[in-house]
Amino acid sequence: MNKGLKIFLIILLVLIGVIVIDTIQAIVCNNSPLLHIREHINRCNEKDYIDKGIIVNHYNCNNESKTLFKSTKYNCVVCYNNN
């Protein structure tokens, strides 16, 4: 096998391994994945956010945390201000 192909496969397997380990730790520990983009939710509390990972999303709404797969439908509870 070509040396360049071996290096490419090793790098590809390491990247896949990092993504899998990151997803597993997020699900098991119910916390944000390390590789994520944070999206703030402007509702009643400015501390509410969604951390969008590669395979899972971590929702922090009303001081409750949930880590779910991207295919799962989930909405935070909406509260309204009368101001």
Secondary structure, DSSP 8 states (H G I E B T S, - for coil): --HHHHHHHHHHHHHHHHHHHHHHHHHHHTS--SS-EEEE--SS-TT-EEEE-SSEEEEEETTEEEEEETTS-----------
